[in-house]
Amino acid sequence: MAEAFPTVGVDVSRPNAARMYDYMLGGSANFAADREAADAMLAAAGSSPAPARTNRSFLRRAVRLMLDNGIDQFLDLGSGIPTVGNVHEIAQAANPAARVVYVDNEPVAVHHAHQLLAGNDNAVMVEADLRDVDSVLIHPETARLLDFRRPVGVLMVAIFHFIPDADDPGRIVARYRAAMAGGGYLAMSHFIENGEDRARRGAEAYRQTSTPVVGRTRAEFAGLFQGLPLVEPGVVFTPEWRPDGSDPPLESAAQSRILAAVAEVPAG
């Protein structure tokens, strides 16, 4: 029931990617314009909500990999609305002491997170633009929950295809990487530009929103990791990244149109 969310300062007539994603995941923190835009984008791309849901499944599996390797603190950049299958629920189900900092600059996402996280001292939403790396890393709530002298799991899931080349996404990733201790993990997923007409039409539909999509190639996506060693199976489509049988069915993994990978930060 999106109408329960405050609309002061929010242009609810213009769709937003975070709220469209929430709608495709079955959440309720979205407005009519978001639902209409998501439906139009899916129709243009000849798609369904399944790719969004396979991306969310990748997030869950990446967090579990990190937990299995001793990670107990997470930074979720451009988290959007922490709706179905969010990081703190996954992490704290395995380790109640796990700490999670969400970062987003979308007002509805921030408001929803504050409501959702009320009473959870180990999870917080920081209202900031991930491109302003210093504002994220030195924020008092980040400093309260995350100790960057220890390994951190940094999540950049389905967010960098909203960062234009003019903002130098490689530099942004490098800034966060420089703050990470050895043994940490970096997880990313990204819309792939493969020349397919349906994918092009879907991206074009997003350009009518406040958060247009920038499609990149497989090589460009892999380059964002800047030589960090990738855990197996490397760069693959989201359904191919350590599948556990929970993904919604697709005709092929490539139909997800989203590549994913996880890298481990070397010690030293």
CORTATA-V741724 format. One record per residue. N is the residue number from 0. RES is the residue in one small letter. PHI is phi in whole degrees, 0 to 359 (NA if undefined). Layout:
# CORTATA-V741724
N,RES,PHI + N,RES,PHI
This chain:
# CORTATA-V741724
0,m,NA + 1,a,298 + 2,e,298 + 3,a,285 + 4,f,267 + 5,p,293 + 6,t,245 + 7,v,297 + 8,g,79 + 9,v,247 + 10,d,278 + 11,v,282 + 12,s,275 + 13,r,248 + 14,p,294 + 15,n,229 + 16,a,299 + 17,a,298 + 18,r,284 + 19,m,297 + 20,y,297 + 21,d,303 + 22,y,299 + 23,m,293 + 24,l,273 + 25,g,91 + 26,g,280 + 27,s,238 + 28,a,269 + 29,n,211 + 30,f,240 + 31,a,304 + 32,a,297 + 33,d,292 + 34,r,295 + 35,e,295 + 36,a,293 + 37,a,296 + 38,d,297 + 39,a,293 + 40,m,296 + 41,l,295 + 42,a,294 + 43,a,296 + 44,a,273 + 45,g,60 + 46,s,236 + 47,s,218 + 48,p,293 + 49,a,305 + 50,p,300 + 51,a,298 + 52,r,285 + 53,t,291 + 54,n,296 + 55,r,294 + 56,s,295 + 57,f,300 + 58,l,304 + 59,r,299 + 60,r,292 + 61,a,295 + 62,v,297 + 63,r,294 + 64,l,301 + 65,m,296 + 66,l,301 + 67,d,297 + 68,n,253 + 69,g,89 + 70,i,285 + 71,d,230 + 72,q,216 + 73,f,224 + 74,l,240 + 75,d,256 + 76,l,272 + 77,g,62 + 78,s,295 + 79,g,68 + 80,i,283 + 81,p,288 + 82,t,263 + 83,v,307 + 84,g,71 + 85,n,279 + 86,v,293 + 87,h,293 + 88,e,293 + 89,i,296 + 90,a,291 + 91,q,283 + 92,a,293 + 93,a,273 + 94,n,217 + 95,p,303 + 96,a,271 + 97,a,299 + 98,r,244 + 99,v,224 + 100,v,246 + 101,y,269 + 102,v,228 + 103,d,201 + 104,n,241 + 105,e,269 + 106,p,302 + 107,v,292 + 108,a,299 + 109,v,295 + 110,h,298 + 111,h,299 + 112,a,296 + 113,h,300 + 114,q,293 + 115,l,296 + 116,l,265 + 117,a,303 + 118,g,89 + 119,n,259 + 120,d,288 + 121,n,255 + 122,a,214 + 123,v,210 + 124,m,255 + 125,v,257 + 126,e,275 + 127,a,197 + 128,d,267 + 129,l,302 + 130,r,291 + 131,d,269 + 132,v,301 + 133,d,299 + 134,s,296 + 135,v,283 + 136,l,288 + 137,i,259 + 138,h,301 + 139,p,304 + 140,e,288 + 141,t,298 + 142,a,296 + 143,r,291 + 144,l,259 + 145,l,247 + 146,d,248 + 147,f,284 + 148,r,282 + 149,r,247 + 150,p,299 + 151,v,235 + 152,g,266 + 153,v,256 + 154,l,247 + 155,m,234 + 156,v,263 + 157,a,53 + 158,i,235 + 159,f,285 + 160,h,283 + 161,f,257 + 162,i,257 + 163,p,290 + 164,d,302 + 165,a,299 + 166,d,270 + 167,d,56 + 168,p,302 + 169,g,299 + 170,r,293 + 171,i,297 + 172,v,301 + 173,a,298 + 174,r,295 + 175,y,292 + 176,r,301 + 177,a,296 + 178,a,275 + 179,m,269 + 180,a,280 + 181,g,302 + 182,g,94 + 183,g,282 + 184,y,230 + 185,l,237 + 186,a,246 + 187,m,220 + 188,s,222 + 189,h,201 + 190,f,298 + 191,i,261 + 192,e,265 + 193,n,242 + 194,g,81 + 195,e,293 + 196,d,297 + 197,r,294 + 198,a,296 + 199,r,298 + 200,r,294 + 201,g,297 + 202,a,296 + 203,e,298 + 204,a,297 + 205,y,294 + 206,r,290 + 207,q,272 + 208,t,259 + 209,s,283 + 210,t,225 + 211,p,294 + 212,v,268 + 213,v,246 + 214,g,283 + 215,r,232 + 216,t,277 + 217,r,302 + 218,a,295 + 219,e,294 + 220,f,296 + 221,a,302 + 222,g,295 + 223,l,294 + 224,f,280 + 225,q,50 + 226,g,84 + 227,l,296 + 228,p,291 + 229,l,272 + 230,v,283 + 231,e,297 + 232,p,261 + 233,g,80 + 234,v,273 + 235,v,215 + 236,f,291 + 237,t,309 + 238,p,293 + 239,e,269 + 240,w,275 + 241,r,46 + 242,p,299 + 243,d,234 + 244,g,86 + 245,s,262 + 246,d,289 + 247,p,294 + 248,p,291 + 249,l,230 + 250,e,298 + 251,s,205 + 252,a,300 + 253,a,296 + 254,q,295 + 255,s,295 + 256,r,60 + 257,i,231 + 258,l,270 + 259,a,217 + 260,a,195 + 261,v,229 + 262,a,240 + 263,e,255 + 264,v,280 + 265,p,296 + 266,a,293 + 267,g,80
